[in-house]
Amino acid sequence: MEDYSLRYTPAAFRRWSPWMVFLSCLVGISAMAGYALDAAFVDAFGFANALIGFGVAALATLPLTLVIAFTIARRHVDIDLLTRGSGFGYLGSTVTSLVYATYTLIFLAYEGAIMAQALTALTHLDIHASYVVVSAVMIPLTLYGMSFSAKFQAWTWPLWIVLIGLALGSAATAPHAGRHMVHPASVAPGGAVGVTVLAVFAIAAAQLSLAAQVGEQGDYLRLMPDPEDGKRGRWRLAVIFGGPGFALFAMGIFFASTLLVGYASTTLDASRVGVPVDLFTAVYQRVTGNHTAALILAGALVLLSQIKINIMNTYSGSLSWSNFFSRVLHRHPGRAAWVFLQVGLALVLMEINIFEHIVQVLAWYSNIGIAWIAAMVSDLVINKRWLKLAPPQLVFHRAHLYNVNPVGFGSMIIAGVVSMVAYYRVFGSTAAALSPFVALVIALVLPPVIAWATRGRWYVARVSQLPQDAGELPCSVCAGSYDVVDMATCPFHGGTVCSLCCSTEGACKDACKPNAWRPPRGSVVLGMPAIPRTEQPELEVA
């Protein structure tokens, strides 16, 4: 079933413990991108500005990702299915699949470039050939999804902890480690100025792009088992630190990276400090006293780290491409097929040198990514929970949704357009630096306004009446049996159909909902009752 990648994940498949799911989510801390990006921010703006900027971004993204992580873990769907039912509609969320795919692609290429740098340093292979090698390696490692990933991540953590611990210990015990951490020798003269509001928010704005990271965490959090009585506290901790906890880990990575960069800056020039394999070679050389031994240790750490994180980037990217093309082409050749597309596109980005432009890429992407995440959270919390402007259930089936819901989709588009206009300095340089925050505020405010104006009429196109006592129902298309949560009635096939077969059916022309694009007048009003269907309990977001 390919990890139930495009559908509800049933309890029978969620056989991993919360601890194992958490370990798979934790892989984000192994990413070398954090060390390279932190070095770039400190070099450009100074330690104090970077620290405060990272803190501001963490405070902004933590509550957003908290809502999404708990909803995914409780509802057992990925972020794409969650977006469908959170004010975007069936085809409206197609755009967000591209937004999410772009995020995974950017970081797969960036992390892959770092991995290629290490391979070239170890083997003297041409860097462009290394790009091809590191891309090809990811294909067999991600074909088997969570079944392989969970084991690989768990088995490799001890070695990674030993290697990173050795590096941190070396840097922390170096003379004047604290002073070099705060004032690295590699910082450009312009980056050594005092704290400024613009510098802080320029850094925070770029870091807002990491809110989309909760989508990758969610691809594993959907596999969380249901919480057991007496163990709910442990379950909550696994969700918190496996999902929104990434923002907290990012702060820890910032201190670790600036410690390492501070020491390395005393022996390397600024251009090499931001290259992880050179950074760790300099740090390990203090321990080994030998450049070759230090390079081998650094290469092993960087290669292991990048394999761990790029398993997540490749896997999550294949899910997002699967979601996108299943709706556009009405075909699902299998999640594994899209692994090749994800890796191929990442190779193109590596060849055009995304490594040198990552800060600008993230600053641009933040405007769109944060608009998507904020609009979804606004609908989940304000519309569904507080103001009751939307049905409390999570409805993700094509058979039950309008193609586009203006509540979430319209909010994201408006927020994204306004923030991009600001980004290109139409409103001045200050607004340009703050453009992702413009998107954040607009995307939080607009969903309840649009939901009230449309009177909640765009959420649910129809309702399937299913047996109240059914655990599983047969799909009349693929002949499989699935949880009732995943099923809908289908007049075209004359029976029940699973959500995946419903998505890939191109001949029906939405026969079950003739008004797929526009609800009839008076179809739903504010204060609507819960959907009369055995689907899911009301959403719990924390």
C-alpha positions, 0 to 999 in steps of 0.5 A: 500500500506504499505507506497509505501515502494518499489516503487515511492511514488505518490503525492496522498499519500504524504499528510503530511506537510513538518513540520510533515515529519520534526518532524518524521525525528527529532526523531534521536535527542531523541536517547540515543545512542548519550549520551552513545557513547559520554561518551565512546569517552570522557572517552577514548580520552578526551573532546577536542579530542572528540569535534574536532573528532565529528566536522571533521566527521560532516564536512565530512558527511554534504555535502554527506547527503545534496545531498542524502536528497534533491534528495530523497525529490524531487524524492520521492524514498527511498535510495534503489531505489536511489542507483539502479539508481546512478551507482549500477544497479538492483542487485548491489544495493542488496548488499547496501540493506544489508549494510543499513539493517545492520546499522538499525539493529546495532542501533535497537539492541544498542538502544534496549539494552539501553531501556532494561537497563531502564526497568530492573532498574524500574522493576528488571526484568532479563536483558535478559527478558527485551531484549525480552520485548522491542523487542516485543513492537516494533512490533505493533508500526511499523506495520502501518508505517508512518500512526502511526509514524507521530502521535506518534512522534508529540504527544510525543515531548512535554513530551520529551522536558520537561523531557530532559530540566529538566535534562539539567537544573539540570546539567547546574546549578550544581557547576562547571558544565563547568569544569566537562563538559570539565574534567569529573571525570570519564575520564581514566588517558590515556584519559586526554592527549592533542589533537592528530591527531590520536585520533581525526581521530579515533573518526571521523572515527567511526562517519563516520558510521552515514552518513548511517543515511540519509537512515533512514531520507530518509525513511521519506523524500520521503514522502515530498510534492512537494514544493509550490510557496512562501513556498520553503524556508520553504520546503528547511529548512525542508529537510535540518534539517530533513536530513543532519541537523542530523550531526548538531544535533549530535554536539548539542547532544555532548554538552548536553551529555558531560554536563550531563556526567560531572555532573554525573561523580561526583557521579557515577563511570565510568562504570555507567556514560555510562548507560543512565538510571543511568546517568539521575537518577543521574542528576534528583536526584539533582532536586528531592532529592529522588532516587526513584523519580529520577529513575522513571523520568529517566526511563520514559525519556529513555523508551520514547526516545528509543521507538521513535528512535526504531520506525524509526530503525524498520521501516527502517530496514523492508524497507531494508529487503523488498528491499533485499528479493524482488530481491533475492526471487522475493516475497513480502509478505509485509513490515510488515513481515520483521518487525519480522525478523528485531526485531528477529535479533536485539534481538540476538545482544542484547543477545550477548551484543552488548552494550559493543562493539558498538564503535568497531562495528561502527569503522568496519562498517564505512569502508563499510557504507561510501564507499556506501554513497560516491560512490552514491554521486559521481555519482549523482553530478560528473557523472550526473550533472558536467561531464554528464557521466551518464543520468540525470534521476533517473532510478530505474526500474528493466526493465530498468537497467543492473543487475550490474553497475560497476560505483557505485558498483565497486567503493564501492567494491574497496573502501571497500576492500582497507579500510578494508585491511587498517583497519586490519593494513596491511598498519600500525597503522596510516592507520588503524585509518584513514581507513574510510577516505581511503574509502571515498576518493576512493569512491568519485574519482573512479565513474567518472573514471569508468564511463569514462572508460566504456563510460556510457554503464552500466546505462540504459539497455532499455527504455519504450515508455509510453503515453506522456499525461498519469497520471496513467497507469494500471499494467497488473500483480496486476491490480492497477493503478500507476503514470507513473513514476512507470511504464515500458512496459513488453513484458512478460505480454504484457502490462505495469507493476509497478516497484514492480510487475516487481521486484517480477516477477521470471518467465520472466527471464528478457525477456525485456532485454536479455543483462541484465548482459552486454551491447552490444558494442556501446550501449551508448557513452559519451555525451548521450542525455537525456532518451526519456521517460516521466519519471522524470525531471533532478535530482536536488541535492541541 
